[in-house]
């Protein structure tokens, strides 16, 4: 009973700390936007040319699928900071001094993440009930039928996401930007494998899909079993049918509850990698001898300093001359580029060079486009530093107090990001130039300006690299990889590219970054 009480207060304190942040308002705004998109037809659930009557069963299941599809993805990036926040605020050191076990801590963090995601699901459940009242296609309200898919499908899915977020925070490689990018591919792969194998996935997508397909097949035998949850496809719906909901048998319910047990198991596994905020126990791929040598050198240096007599000495500040800070802008750009690339291993440069050469010498256009797609996802963690490095390393006071930092340092960061895009994708541009494909070259150039503009704007406004890593990975997946119209910023296909739009968008993002940095300078 005592442990349950402590667990409750830990989860409650962490949850209240999150909901009192302005970022939580953005979280609720995102959930409200999904509800609005579903109500207005922006987000459409359809089975070919059919959709169900907006009754309790259909609306509850549609909002459930919206939550498991969108909230499970975006929600991961929202809650993946629970352990990091304790570390940054030094609350973790206090918790580490208590007899609390590692399993207890990771379970508490997983439950706190689940509470945040569950609140977003609750917003969508309320919107489903309101939507049935507004649409009034069926005025018979069946609260149990409407809430059942949220209970058996959405909440177990949120439990998995909450536990995986804790696991990623405890793993050495996945706690940073690599984990933010990797989760998207894990998420996509899990849904794709479930679709091809025909098995239930953690999101419960196919539990609901199969029930709808079987019901429609009985009414319209010519139905081709198509099923999709898309954005902006309402014009293709011409027919409606009545669906009364999933038959929640004991087998289905038990299968969904198994995902809750899987989530608990993931939280327990995360405790194996949790180091209780002790840097000495943190996993590292560096050699222990190197760390010990560095520690010994630091200890000798500290001992030497401590042995000296510390006497106060007057400080002398060199006046800032008119010509002393007129260093060439190109040198500043090179310095920013070196900072971006600092810490990259030799194999990173080998892969980047290989992609550069392959994009220039690949025999077919499709192959070159595929290489460019890979080349512009490879430096994602390099771009994600832009605008957020000062907050990450607490150098705002140093950078913001420099002379003309707004007009020189910020453009230099953006120019360095453009150089990274040009150096990694330059082979493809060279081939376009040789072939005289000016439209393709313009689209490539717009993409080279857009990527660092997006990274800089998001980094300046958020102070972290996570928004860019999440948004850009999804954008890259929809556009250059799958050629969705309007999303292909790389211009890999002529039909999907919008060079004029992305040139204007890049300019707007630079303005946003400039205004955001200027506002921070005013309060620095």
Secondary structure, 3 states (H helix, E strand, C coil): CHHHHHHHHHHHHHHHHHHCCHHHHHHHHHHHHHHHHHHHCCEEEEECCEEECCCHHHHHHHHHHHHHHHHHHHHHHHHCCHHHHHHHCCHHHHHHCCCCCHHHHHHHHHHHHHHHHHHHHHHHHHHHHHHHHHHCCCCCCCHHHHHHHHHHHHHHHHHHHHHHHHHHHHCCCCCCHHHHHHHHHHHHHHHHHHHHHCCCCCCCHHHHHHHHHHHHHHHCCCCCCCCEEEECCHHHCCEEECCCCCCCCHHHHHHHHHHHHHHHHHHHHHHHHCCCCCHHHCCCCCCHHHHHHHHHHHHHHHHHHHHCCCCCCCCCCCCCCCCCCCCCHHHHHHHHHHHHHCCCCHHHHHHHHHHHHHHHHCCCHHHHHHHHHHHHHHCHHHHCCCCCHHHHCCCHHHHHCCCCHHHHHHHHHHHHHHHHHHHHHHHHHHHHHHHCCHHHHHHHHHHHHHHHHHHHHHHHHHCCCHHHHHHHHHHHHHHHHCCCCCCECCCCCCCCECHHHHHHHHHHHHHHHHHHHHHHHHHC
